[in-house]
Amino acid sequence: MDPEASGPEEVYFVVRVEGREFGPEPNITIIPPARIGKEFPKTFGHYHQHNEKETYRVLYGKAILLIQKPEKGSIDRIEGVKVLPGKAGDTLTVPEGYGHCLINTSNDLLVTADWEAKTAGHVYEPIKKMQGFCYYLIEKDGKIKFVRNPKYQKVPPVNHSFYQP
């Protein structure tokens, strides 16, 4: 949200088994509690090269998986956005065609496991060009607030009233 904001040098960590096929060995993502300015810490986020789905399991802590689906041929027009909240033991699935970003909105460690096809290829460039996803999550008055990313031309509303950290 704010490239000049102060925050931790390392925002998250990913442990991978290199060269593995889709199978029992998940990637492990660890996001410590922190803030980057007002914004909650998150993964960089990405789309999959072949629009594959991906499954996350929350191992520890609380997570928000922010997912967005761009209109065909566009990076700045979003046709769908969803918030998938989860706590330890929950499974969250990113549908085909959606980009995804994992966010730690708690004051505790977040640890997840995720499974994806080896061919899933991560596409980061559209997210980098748009300076993040279509919404930023910040803390204001002890609550989560969704702030629209002004670089996007079209962003649908997101239903998030059911979730607080």
C-alpha positions as CSV (number, residue, x, y, z in Angstrom):
1,M,0.0,0.0,0.0
2,D,2.7,2.4,1.0
3,P,6.2,1.5,-0.4
4,E,7.9,3.9,2.0
5,A,6.2,2.5,5.2
6,S,8.3,1.0,7.9
7,G,8.0,-2.7,8.7
8,P,10.0,-5.9,9.1
9,E,12.9,-6.6,6.7
10,E,11.5,-10.1,6.2
11,V,7.7,-10.2,6.0
12,Y,7.2,-14.0,5.4
13,F,9.1,-17.2,4.9
14,V,8.3,-20.1,2.6
15,V,9.8,-23.6,3.0
16,R,9.7,-25.7,-0.2
17,V,10.8,-29.2,-1.1
18,E,12.5,-28.4,-4.4
19,G,11.8,-30.7,-7.4
20,R,8.8,-32.4,-5.8
21,E,5.8,-33.4,-7.8
22,F,2.3,-32.5,-6.6
23,G,1.8,-34.8,-3.7
24,P,2.2,-35.2,0.1
25,E,5.0,-32.6,0.6
26,P,3.4,-29.2,0.9
27,N,5.0,-25.8,0.9
28,I,5.0,-24.2,4.4
29,T,4.4,-20.5,4.7
30,I,5.2,-18.6,7.9
31,I,4.0,-15.0,8.5
32,P,5.0,-13.4,11.8
33,P,2.7,-10.8,13.4
34,A,3.7,-7.3,12.3
35,R,2.6,-4.2,10.4
36,I,3.9,-2.5,7.4
37,G,2.8,1.0,8.2
38,K,-0.9,0.4,8.8
39,E,-1.1,-2.7,6.6
40,F,-1.1,-6.3,7.8
41,P,1.8,-8.5,6.7
42,K,1.0,-10.7,3.6
43,T,2.6,-12.8,0.9
44,F,3.4,-11.0,-2.3
45,G,0.5,-12.9,-4.0
46,H,0.4,-14.4,-7.5
47,Y,-1.7,-15.9,-10.2
48,H,-1.0,-19.4,-11.6
49,Q,0.3,-19.7,-15.2
50,H,-2.3,-22.3,-16.1
51,N,-5.1,-21.1,-13.8
52,E,-4.7,-24.1,-11.4
53,K,-6.4,-24.2,-8.1
54,E,-4.4,-24.3,-4.8
55,T,-5.3,-25.6,-1.4
56,Y,-4.1,-24.2,1.9
57,R,-4.4,-25.7,5.4
58,V,-4.0,-23.4,8.4
59,L,-1.7,-25.1,10.8
60,Y,-1.4,-22.4,13.4
61,G,-3.0,-18.9,13.8
62,K,-5.6,-17.1,11.9
63,A,-5.5,-16.3,8.1
64,I,-7.2,-14.4,5.5
65,L,-6.8,-15.6,2.0
66,L,-7.7,-12.7,-0.3
67,I,-8.5,-13.9,-3.8
68,Q,-9.3,-12.0,-7.0
69,K,-10.2,-13.0,-10.6
70,P,-9.3,-10.6,-13.3
71,E,-11.4,-10.0,-16.4
72,K,-10.0,-11.9,-19.4
73,G,-7.1,-10.0,-21.0
74,S,-7.0,-7.4,-18.2
75,I,-4.9,-6.9,-15.1
76,D,-6.6,-3.8,-13.8
77,R,-10.3,-5.0,-14.0
78,I,-11.4,-7.5,-11.4
79,E,-14.5,-9.5,-12.0
80,G,-14.5,-11.3,-8.6
81,V,-13.0,-10.8,-5.2
82,K,-13.5,-13.0,-2.1
83,V,-12.2,-13.1,1.4
84,L,-11.6,-16.6,2.8
85,P,-10.9,-16.5,6.5
86,G,-9.4,-19.5,8.3
87,K,-8.1,-20.6,11.7
88,A,-6.0,-23.6,12.7
89,G,-7.4,-26.8,11.2
90,D,-9.3,-25.0,8.4
91,T,-8.8,-25.8,4.7
92,L,-9.0,-22.9,2.2
93,T,-9.2,-23.6,-1.6
94,V,-8.3,-21.0,-4.2
95,P,-10.5,-21.7,-7.3
96,E,-9.1,-22.0,-10.8
97,G,-8.4,-18.6,-12.4
98,Y,-8.0,-16.7,-9.1
99,G,-4.9,-14.9,-7.8
100,H,-4.3,-15.2,-4.1
101,C,-2.6,-13.5,-1.3
102,L,-2.2,-14.8,2.3
103,I,-2.6,-12.3,5.1
104,N,-1.9,-12.5,8.9
105,T,-4.4,-10.2,10.6
106,S,-3.6,-11.4,14.1
107,N,-1.0,-10.6,16.8
108,D,0.3,-14.2,16.6
109,L,2.3,-16.3,14.2
110,L,0.5,-17.7,11.1
111,V,1.7,-21.0,9.6
112,T,0.0,-22.7,6.6
113,A,0.7,-25.6,4.4
114,D,-0.3,-25.5,0.7
115,W,-0.5,-27.9,-2.1
116,E,-0.3,-27.0,-5.8
117,A,0.6,-28.7,-9.0
118,K,4.3,-28.6,-10.0
119,T,3.1,-27.0,-13.3
120,A,1.3,-24.2,-11.5
121,G,4.0,-21.6,-12.3
122,H,3.7,-18.4,-10.3
123,V,2.9,-15.2,-12.2
124,Y,3.9,-12.2,-10.1
125,E,4.3,-9.4,-12.7
126,P,0.6,-8.2,-12.8
127,I,0.6,-7.9,-9.0
128,K,3.9,-6.0,-9.0
129,K,2.6,-3.7,-11.8
130,M,-0.6,-3.0,-9.8
131,Q,1.2,-2.5,-6.5
132,G,-0.6,-5.3,-4.8
133,F,-4.1,-6.8,-4.9
134,C,-7.3,-4.9,-5.5
135,Y,-7.8,-4.4,-1.7
136,Y,-5.3,-3.6,1.1
137,L,-6.1,-4.8,4.6
138,I,-5.2,-2.3,7.3
139,E,-5.9,-2.0,11.0
140,K,-8.0,1.0,12.1
141,D,-9.4,1.4,15.6
142,G,-8.6,-2.2,16.4
143,K,-10.6,-3.5,13.4
144,I,-9.8,-4.7,9.9
145,K,-10.5,-2.2,7.2
146,F,-10.5,-3.0,3.5
147,V,-8.9,-0.2,1.4
148,R,-9.4,-0.2,-2.4
149,N,-6.2,-0.1,-4.4
150,P,-6.7,3.0,-6.7
151,K,-4.5,1.5,-9.5
152,Y,-7.4,-0.9,-10.4
153,Q,-10.0,0.4,-12.9
154,K,-12.8,-2.0,-11.8
155,V,-13.1,-3.6,-8.4
156,P,-16.3,-5.3,-7.1
157,P,-17.3,-4.9,-3.5
158,V,-16.1,-7.5,-1.1
159,N,-18.3,-9.1,1.7
160,H,-16.1,-9.0,4.7
161,S,-18.5,-8.1,7.6
162,F,-18.4,-11.6,9.0
163,Y,-14.7,-11.5,10.0
164,Q,-12.7,-9.8,12.7
165,P,-9.3,-10.9,14.1
